[in-house]
Amino acid sequence: MHSHSGQFCPGHAKDQLEDIIKHAIGLGYTTIGLTEHMPRTSLEDLYPEELDNPEGSLAELFPRHEAYLLEAQRLQTKYASQIHIIIGFEGEWPRPAYATIVTQLAAHPSIDYFVGSLHHIDGIPIDYDASYYGRAVTSAGGSEELAAERYYDQQYAMLTALHPRVVGHFDLVRLLSSDPERDVATSWPGVWDRVCRNLRVVVEYGGWLECNSSALRKGLAEPYPARPIAAEWLRLGGRFTLSDDSHGIAQVGTNYGRALEYLASLGVTSMWTLRRDPHLGLPPTGERAKLVEVEVPLESIRAVVSKW
């Protein structure tokens, strides 16, 4: 439910989108959500790898997004007999002004859903490298605890404004922290209060959290979200979907085995995904395709992953 290609995220990912889909089919995927990064609107929001030619990079973003939508629809049709493709994007929230552009992008008739993600604190990237993370901590008041509080407050603003169907890497703020395995439920009460508040918001509007295995390939002991957060999410009745957050063929399905063991240890017996109805095109009325929620037993996913 969360993937990227080098074709539409150049410098940030690898490989052509069609090759990624063909690889996923070969692994036994039956559904894949395409979620290339959304275009950004300001020079200050460019990724570090885009700064060699900032004006040129910014000018390319919206045309590239339109090209992505056309290619995604082509592939959805071409591979319809082999895999169910749903089309989305990954949203950004460097500041509240992005609510308007995310809403506009989500209204496109080919878009089925979007992943609501927060990669910034006060507009500063928190997952790029230690230097940027340190700047974000300084901006938030100088301590990692204050930075985590700021992160979850800004995530709350995103959640309440956008109601994303899937919430991306809920606790990304721990990635570059000094103690990524810290139990915020017992050590940082202000952070934990905010975590629980945000989880309640997502439950109330019917969103899902992804179990995102990319945390494992980045060296963390647990996927996003960490165990205390995942346990609270389940206690609230929340549902998980499954994501590799892949940035190319080499990362498709990476660490799914470990992610499934983690979920099973939490008592999870099924995951959730989406089916587009009709899968291809739009209804005759010109309305958007209906999205059907599909429950998938954990064991059926494990049966496929065990063959890799």
N, C-alpha and C positions, 0 to 999 in steps of 0.2 A: 504493500500500500504506500510505499515511499521509495522512489528510485530516481536516479539521474543518469544522464549520458553526457559524454564529451561533445557530442554533436550540438547540444543546446546549452551546455554549461562548459564551454571551452576554457581550459586552464584550471577548471575546478573539478572536472571529471574526465573520463576517457571513453572511447569507443562510440560507434554509431548506434543510434537507438534501435534500428532494426536488428543489428547483430546481438544486442542485449536481449531483445525479445526472443530471438531464435535460441539463444543460450538458455533462457528461462524455460522455454518449451522443452528443450532437451533434458533439463533437470527434472521435469515433471510438474512445473507450475501449471495450474489451471486458471488462475486469475493473477493479473498484475495491474497495479495502479501506477500510472505514469505521472510524476510530480516534479517536473523541471522547476528550477527556481524562477520565481516571478521576476519580471523586469523591475528595476528600481528607477527612481525619478530624479535623483540628485547626485552630483559628483561625490559628495561626502559619503554616499552609501555604496560606492563601488568596492569590490573585493580588492585586497592588496595586489593580486596578480593582474588587475585591470588598470592599474595606475600608470603604466608606461605611456598609455595614450588615453587619458581619462575622457576627453571629449568624444573621441572616436568610440570608445567602449560604451559610453552612455547612449550614443546615437544608435548603436546596433541592438540595444536590448529589446525594444518593442517590436521591430521587424523580426527579430529572432523568435520572439514569443509567438507571433502570428505564423511563422514558418513551422514552429513546433506543433501548433494545433492542427495545421494541415497534414503534417506528416503523421501525427498520432492517429488522426482519423483514417488516413490511408492504411496504416498498419492494423488498425482495429478491424477494418474490412478484410484485408489480405489474410490475416491469421485467425479469422473468426472461428474457423472449424477446429483450431488447435488450442486457443487460449482466449479467455474472456478479458479484454482490455478495457479498463475504465480510465478516463482521462481527467487529470487534475493539475495542480501546481502546488508548490510549496510557498506559502505566504511569508512575508517578512514584516517585522514590526520594529524598525529602528526608532519610530516615533508615532504618536497617535494619528498624525496626518495620513499615514498609510491606510487607515481604515477605508478611505474613499476609493483608492486604487484597487485594493484587494476586493472590495465589493463589486467594482466595475468589472474586474477580470473574472470574478466568479459568476457573473451574469451571462457570460458567453454561452450559447446553447450547447456547445460541445463539451463544456466543463461539467463533470459530474460531482466533484467535491474538491476541497483543497485541504492541505495539511497546514494547520496553524502553528507556526514555530516562532520562537524568540531566540535570536542569535546575538542579541546586543543587551548591554546595560547603558542607558543614557546615550544610545547611538554608537557605542563602542563595541566592536566584536569581542565575544568572550570565548570563542572556540577556535581561533586562528593560531595564535601562539601565546607564549607566556608574557611577552611584552604588551600585547593588546589587552590580555586579561588583567595585567597589573594596572594598566591605565583605567580599565573599567572599575576595578576595586578602588582606586584612588578617587574616581569620580563619585562613587557611592558613599564615600566617607572614610575610606582608608582601611577598613577591615573586611575580611571575607564574609563575616556574618552580616555586616551591613550590605555588602554587595548581593548576597543571596536574598536578603529581604527586598532590596530594590528590584532584583530580577523577578521575584514572584509578584511584586506589586505591578510591574509593567506587564507581566504575563496576564495578570488579572484584567488589566485594561484591554489587552488584546482579546481575551476570552469573552468578556462581556460585550465588546463591540462587534465581534465577528462570528461568534458561535461556530468555530470550525468543526466539521464532522470528525476529523482526526486531529488530535493534539500531538504535535511532533516532539520527540525527545524531551519529555516534560521537565526533567531535571538536568538539562544540559549544563547548567551553571557549575556542576561539580566536576566537569571534565578536566579542567586545568587547575583545579583548586589544590591546595597543599595536602588535603586529605579527602580524596574522592569517595572513600568508603565511610566517611563520617555519618553517624546516625543522627540526622538533624532532629529526629523526634525526641531524643533524650538530651541533646547537647545545645540546641539553639531554639528555645521556645518561640521566639518571635518569627523565626523562619518556618517552624512547624505549623504555627497558627495560619500562616499565609498559604502553605502547601494545602492544608485541609480545606481552607476557604476556596481555593482554586479548584480542588477536586470536586467539591460540592457543586460549584457552578457548572462544571462539565456534566456531572450526573444530571443536574436539573434540566439542562437543555437537550440532553440525549446524545452528547458526543462520546467518542471513544478515545482511549489512550492507546498509543502503539507500544508494544513491546519491541524496542528498537535494538537490534543486535549489534549495531555499529559501535556501541560503547565497548563491546568485548574486543573488537579488532583494534580499538584505540587504546587498549591496555587496562581498562577498568575490569573489576571483578564481576560485576553484574551488568545486565543490560539497563537501558533507560526504561522505566524508572527503577530506582534502587528499591530494595526489599521493603523498608518501612513504608514508602510511598505506595508501592504496589499492593501491599497488604491493606492499607487504608482504603485504596481505590476499590479493592474487592469487597471490603467490609461495607462500603457505601452502595454496593450493587453495580459497580462500573464494569464495562466490557473492554476487553483488549482486542486489538487487531495486531497483525504481525508484520514487521518491516525489517528489511536489511539496510535501508538507507544507502543502497549501493550507488557507487560513483563509477561504474564500469563493470565489464564482464567479470573481472576477477573477484568482485565483491558480492555478486548475486548469490544470495543464500548463505553467505559467510556466517559461521557460528550459529546457524539455526538449531543445530543439535543441542548446543549449550543453552540457548535461549529456551528451548522446549523443556529441558530438564529444570531450568529455573522456574518456569511457569508451573510445571507439575508439582514442584516442591511447595508452591504457594497454594496448591489445591485447585488450580485451573484445569478444567476438563474440556473446554471448547474455546475457540477463537471466533472472531466475526469478520466478515468481509462484505462486499457489496456486489450485487449483480444489476446490470443495466437492462431495463426492459422498455422498449426493445433494445437489443444489444447494438444493432446498427441503425444509424439514421435517427430521425426524430418521428414522433407520432404524427399522423396525418393532420392533426389540428395545428401543428407547428409548436406545440408545447415541448418542454424539456422531457427527456426520457425519465421514466420512473426509476428510482433506485430501491432495490429490494435488499433488505438485510438478510444475510445468510450465515447461519451458525455452522461452524466446521469443527468436528471433534478433534481434539488435540492428537489423539492416536492416529487419525488418518493422515495428519501432517507428518507425524513421526515416521509413519510407514514409508513415505516418500523420501524423507531426509535420510533415513537409514541406508538407502541405496547409493548415496553419493560417495 
